[in-house]
């Protein structure tokens, strides 16, 4: 089966990003210790956007999208003054999040992304908006809507803003000519339908002039990064600065989970913890990757000196919005060489030329697969075949770690079937291997 012609990476923020686990959230419980919600994989049969005809094509889109995302992350790191503009990238979506906003609450479908900060949706009155399926949010009908004043610390957190009648106005533009302009405001944000959990005075962008490559199915974007404007930062102590997720394989047919608060603590037998490293961009979650082992062969990882002067410390971004894992070219060559020595199967060329190491599916025997271990500082994470190889054609399986000329990214395929916990107070990320399909 041939893949349909894909859009360019800049056209994939909403719904075109095929492989990334776009996820819809419904709260499961809310109590003093926090709350947990469901994550439905974008390509799961449970997803309203499931398309069985695109099973293998998604890896083709993922290859181009992951490289595009890495290039934009690299630009943000090298030029932190433009970080908001480059971080809110039109192909950076990771989750579909079913939320409600306002009083009374209005349902909104938005993309949530751990690699960006700003929360924004399209709003009335609309000077010039892209078409969306759901009705536009009308702030005039919400009793909890308030604009943010120009002297607000949130307004000052914007890289650029203007002031009209003491209302903070934002303006973002993108390299592909996409843009969003509007008022910074506060609203009540509600997660879930059956068991709603509400948070008052969440700062978000009320976009009155938006356009470019945004898809009609989405109403906006929710940032879960580490910057001041992100939802995680705004919830802060109300979730004890903790959140975690457990991503399921896309074909599992069940939902994964994301938890907030002390429910999100990742601990127990098998859990390992590594420090979060502070860098010049608050949004991204930086870790230190020391090596990757293939069987008994340990290959040291030094990162790339092209990214930052202190590239080894905090040399990789963990990002659930990037599908593939991107590492330096020389390291990928050494890693592939080690894999070829350990995997007793005949290699084949990727028909499209995207992936460097591929095997015939029929020859790919998981039982003889070597143990691959990612050695983060203080945390050895053992990866299974589903974390490092994926079907890209009906009969071709390829290695899903690829070369990057700049920033290194630990992508979401490598995180499937791990409970990944972020403790922003302790500045750590923890990994606990588990079958995420059975987490309830």
C-alpha positions in Angstrom: 0.0 0.0 0.0 1.4 3.4 -0.9 1.4 6.3 1.5 -0.7 9.3 0.6 1.3 12.4 -0.2 2.2 14.0 3.1 2.0 17.6 4.0 5.2 19.5 4.7 6.2 19.4 8.4 4.9 23.0 8.9 1.4 21.8 8.2 1.1 19.3 10.9 0.3 21.0 14.2 -3.3 19.8 14.3 -4.2 16.3 13.3 -1.8 15.8 10.3 0.9 14.6 12.7 0.2 10.9 12.2 2.4 9.0 14.6 2.6 11.2 17.6 0.3 10.0 20.4 -2.3 12.7 20.2 -4.2 12.2 23.4 -7.6 13.2 24.7 -7.9 13.8 28.5 -10.8 12.9 30.7 -10.4 13.1 34.5 -10.6 9.8 36.4 -10.4 11.1 39.9 -9.7 14.3 41.8 -8.7 14.4 45.5 -6.2 16.0 47.8 -3.4 14.1 46.2 -4.1 15.2 42.7 -6.0 13.8 39.8 -5.5 11.4 36.9 -6.8 11.6 33.4 -6.9 9.3 30.3 -4.6 9.6 27.4 -5.9 8.2 24.1 -3.2 7.6 21.5 -3.8 9.6 18.2 -3.6 6.4 16.2 -5.4 4.1 18.6 -8.7 2.6 17.5 -10.2 4.5 20.4 -9.2 7.8 18.9 -11.9 9.7 16.9 -9.2 10.5 14.4 -8.2 6.8 13.8 -7.3 6.0 10.2 -6.4 2.3 9.7 -5.1 3.1 6.2 -2.3 5.2 7.6 -0.7 2.5 9.8 2.8 2.7 8.2 2.7 6.1 6.6 2.8 7.8 10.0 6.5 6.8 10.4 7.3 8.7 7.2 5.6 11.8 8.5 7.3 11.3 11.9 10.8 11.3 10.3 10.3 14.7 8.6 8.4 16.1 11.5 11.0 15.1 14.1 13.8 16.7 12.2 11.8 19.8 11.7 11.0 20.0 15.4 14.7 19.5 16.3 15.8 22.3 14.0 13.4 24.7 15.7 14.3 23.6 19.2 18.0 24.2 18.2 17.1 27.7 17.1 15.3 28.4 20.3 18.3 27.3 22.4 20.8 29.3 20.3 18.5 32.4 20.3 16.6 32.4 23.6 15.2 35.9 22.9 12.9 34.4 20.2 12.1 31.2 22.2 8.3 31.7 22.3 8.2 32.3 18.5 10.2 29.2 17.7 8.7 27.0 20.4 5.1 27.3 19.4 5.7 25.4 16.2 2.9 24.4 13.8 4.0 20.8 13.7 4.7 20.4 17.4 1.4 19.0 18.7 1.6 16.0 21.0 -1.8 15.5 22.6 -5.4 16.3 21.8 -6.8 17.7 25.0 -10.5 17.9 25.6 -11.0 20.8 28.0 -13.6 23.4 28.8 -13.0 27.1 29.3 -15.1 29.9 30.9 -18.2 30.2 33.1 -20.4 28.5 32.0 -17.8 26.1 30.6 -17.5 25.8 26.8 -15.8 22.7 25.4 -12.6 23.3 23.5 -10.4 20.8 21.6 -6.7 21.9 21.8 -3.3 20.5 21.4 -1.2 20.0 24.5 2.6 20.1 24.1 5.4 19.6 26.7 7.7 21.4 24.3 5.9 24.8 24.5 4.4 27.1 27.1 1.6 29.4 25.9 -2.0 28.4 26.3 -4.1 30.0 23.5 -7.4 29.5 21.7 -9.4 31.3 19.0 -11.8 33.9 20.4 -14.7 36.2 19.3 -14.8 38.9 18.0 -12.7 37.4 15.3 -10.9 39.9 13.1 -9.5 37.1 10.9 -9.5 33.4 12.1 -8.9 30.1 10.5 -11.9 27.8 10.2 -12.5 25.5 13.1 -15.1 22.8 13.6 -16.1 23.7 17.2 -17.7 27.1 17.8 -15.4 30.0 18.7 -15.1 30.9 22.3 -17.0 34.1 23.2 -15.3 35.8 26.2 -18.3 38.2 26.5 -20.5 35.3 27.6 -18.1 34.2 30.4 -18.5 35.7 33.8 -15.0 34.6 34.8 -13.2 36.3 31.8 -10.7 39.1 32.6 -8.1 40.7 30.5 -4.5 40.8 31.8 -3.1 44.3 32.6 0.1 45.5 31.0 2.0 45.6 34.2 1.3 41.9 34.9 4.3 39.6 35.3 2.7 37.3 32.7 2.6 40.1 30.2 6.3 40.9 31.0 7.1 37.2 30.4 6.2 37.6 26.7 9.1 38.3 24.4 7.1 41.1 22.9 3.8 42.7 23.7 1.8 45.9 23.2 -0.6 47.7 25.5 -4.1 48.9 24.4 -6.2 50.5 27.1 -4.2 48.8 29.8 -4.8 45.4 28.2 -1.8 43.2 27.4 -1.8 42.2 23.7 0.4 39.4 22.3 1.5 38.7 18.8 3.3 35.6 17.6 4.4 34.8 14.1 5.9 31.6 12.7 8.4 30.8 10.0 5.7 29.2 7.8 3.6 32.4 7.9 1.2 31.0 10.6 0.4 33.5 13.4 -1.8 34.3 16.4 -2.6 37.7 17.8 -4.9 38.6 20.6 -5.4 39.6 24.2 -3.8 38.0 27.2 -6.5 37.1 29.6 -7.5 34.9 32.6 -10.2 32.2 32.6 -11.5 29.2 34.5 -10.1 26.1 32.9 -11.9 22.8 33.4 -10.5 19.4 32.6 -13.0 16.7 31.8 -16.7 16.2 31.2 -18.0 13.6 33.6 -15.9 14.5 36.6 -14.8 18.1 36.0 -11.8 19.6 37.8 -11.7 23.4 37.5 -8.8 25.8 37.9 -9.6 29.5 38.1 -7.6 32.5 36.7 -5.5 30.5 34.2 -3.6 32.9 31.9 -4.1 32.2 28.2 -4.1 34.0 24.9 -7.5 34.9 23.5 -6.7 34.9 19.8 -8.7 37.3 17.6 -6.5 37.2 14.5 -5.0 33.8 13.7 -4.1 32.0 10.5 -1.7 29.9 8.5 -1.5 26.2 8.6 -3.7 25.5 11.7 -6.2 22.7 11.2 -10.0 23.2 11.6 -10.3 20.4 14.1 -8.3 22.3 16.7 -9.2 25.4 18.6 -5.8 26.3 20.0 -2.8 25.0 21.9 -2.0 24.2 25.6 1.6 24.4 26.6 2.9 22.0 29.3 6.6 23.1 29.2 8.6 24.6 32.1 8.2 28.3 31.3 6.1 30.8 33.3 3.2 30.9 30.9 2.7 27.1 30.7 -0.2 25.3 32.3 2.1 23.3 34.5 3.8 26.4 35.8 0.5 28.1 36.5 -0.9 25.2 38.4 2.3 25.1 40.4 1.8 24.2 44.0 -1.8 23.1 43.4 -0.3 20.0 41.7 2.8 20.1 44.0 4.8 20.9 40.8 4.5 17.2 39.7 3.0 15.5 36.7 3.6 12.2 35.0 2.4 10.2 32.0 2.3 6.6 30.8 2.1 6.3 27.0 0.7 3.2 25.4 1.6 1.7 22.1 -0.5 3.2 19.4 -2.0 -0.1 18.4 -3.0 -1.1 22.0 -6.6 0.0 21.7 -6.7 1.3 25.3 -5.9 4.6 26.8 -2.8 5.8 28.6 -2.7 8.1 31.6 -1.4 11.5 32.7 -1.5 12.4 36.4 -1.0 15.7 38.2 -0.1 16.3 41.8 1.3 13.8 44.3 -0.5 11.1 42.4 2.2 11.7 39.8 5.1 10.6 42.0 7.0 7.9 40.1 8.6 5.5 42.6 8.8 1.8 43.6 10.7 -1.2 42.5 12.5 -0.5 39.2 12.1 3.2 39.2 15.2 5.3 38.4 15.7 9.0 38.7 17.9 11.6 36.8 18.4 15.3 37.4 16.6 18.0 35.3 19.3 20.4 34.2 18.6 24.2 34.0 19.6 25.7 30.7 19.0 29.0 29.0 15.5 28.1 27.8 13.0 27.4 30.6 10.5 25.6 28.4 12.5 22.5 27.6 13.2 19.6 30.0 17.0 18.9 29.7 18.6 15.7 30.9 22.2 14.4 30.7 22.7 11.3 28.6 26.0 9.7 29.4 25.9 6.6 27.1 23.8 4.0 25.3 24.6 0.3 25.6 23.9 -2.4 23.1 24.3 -5.7 24.9 27.6 -5.4 26.8 29.0 -2.7 24.5 28.7 0.8 26.1 29.0 3.8 23.7 29.8 7.1 25.4 27.7 10.1 24.4 29.2 13.5 24.4 26.5 15.5 22.8 27.2 18.3 20.3 29.4 21.3 21.0 27.4 23.1 18.3 24.4 23.6 20.5 25.7 25.2 23.6 29.2 25.7 25.2 28.3 23.3 28.0 26.7 20.8 25.7 27.5 17.7 27.8 25.6 18.9 30.9 22.0 18.7 29.9 22.8 17.5 26.4 19.4 16.1 25.5 15.8 17.3 25.7 13.1 14.8 26.8 10.1 15.6 24.7 6.9 13.7 24.4 6.0 15.8 21.4 8.8 14.4 19.2 8.3 10.9 17.9 11.8 9.7 17.1 15.0 10.0 19.2 17.6 12.3 17.6 21.2 12.0 18.5 24.5 13.2 17.0 25.6 11.8 13.6 28.8 10.1 14.8 27.1 8.6 17.8 24.3 7.2 15.6 26.9 5.6 13.3 28.6 3.9 16.3 25.2 2.8 17.6 24.1 1.3 14.3 27.4 -0.5 14.0 26.9 -2.1 17.4 23.4 -3.1 16.5 24.4 -4.8 13.3 26.9 -6.9 15.2 24.3 -8.0 17.7 21.2 -8.5 15.6 21.4 -11.7 13.6 19.3 -10.7 10.6 19.8 -9.5 7.1 19.6 -5.7 6.8 17.5 -4.1 4.0 17.3 -0.6 2.7 14.5 1.6 3.6 12.5 2.0 0.4 12.1 5.8 1.0 15.7 6.3 2.3 14.6 7.9 5.6 15.9 5.4 8.1 19.5 4.1 8.2 19.0 0.7 9.7 16.2 -1.6 8.6 15.3 -5.3 8.6 12.7 -7.5 7.0 9.9 -7.9 9.4 9.9 -11.7 9.0 13.6 -11.8 10.0 13.2 -9.5 13.0 13.2 -11.9 16.0 12.5 -10.0 19.3 13.6 -13.0 21.4 17.2 -12.5 20.2 17.1 -8.7 20.3 20.0 -7.2 22.3 19.3 -5.2 25.4 19.6 -1.5 24.7 20.1 0.7 27.7 20.0 4.5 27.8 22.3 5.6 30.5 21.1 9.0 31.9 23.0 10.4 34.9 22.0 8.2 37.8 19.4 6.3 35.8 19.8 3.3 33.5 16.7 3.0 31.3 16.4 -0.4 29.6 14.5 -0.2 26.2 12.4 -2.8 24.6 12.2 -3.4 20.8 9.0 -1.3 20.6 11.0 1.6 22.0 13.6 1.5 19.3 12.2 -0.2 16.2 9.0 0.4 14.3 7.2 -0.8 11.2 7.6 1.7 8.4 6.3 -0.5 5.6 4.2 -3.7 5.6 7.4 -5.8 5.7 10.1 -3.4 6.8 11.1 -2.6 10.4 13.5 0.3 11.1 15.6 1.8 13.9 13.8 4.9 15.3 16.9 6.7 16.6 18.2 9.0 13.9 20.9 11.6 13.3 20.6 15.3 14.2 23.0 18.1 13.3 22.0 20.1 16.4 19.9 19.5 19.4 19.4 16.0 20.7 15.9 14.8 21.7 14.7 11.8 23.6 11.4 11.1 21.8 8.1 9.6 22.7 8.7 6.1 21.1 11.5 5.6 23.6 9.1 6.5 26.4 6.2 4.1 25.6 5.4 1.7 28.5 7.3 3.8 31.0 5.7 5.9 33.7 7.6 9.1 33.2 7.4 11.4 36.2 8.4 15.1 36.3 9.1 16.6 39.8 9.8 20.3 39.0 10.3 21.1 42.7 13.1 18.4 43.2 14.2 19.1 39.6 14.1 15.4 38.6 12.6 13.1 36.0 11.9 9.4 36.9 11.3 6.4 34.8 9.4 3.3 35.9 8.9 0.5 33.4 5.4 -0.8 33.3 2.6 -2.0 31.0 0.8 1.2 30.5 -2.1 -0.6 28.9 -2.9 -2.0 32.4 -2.5 1.2 34.4 -5.9 2.0 35.9 
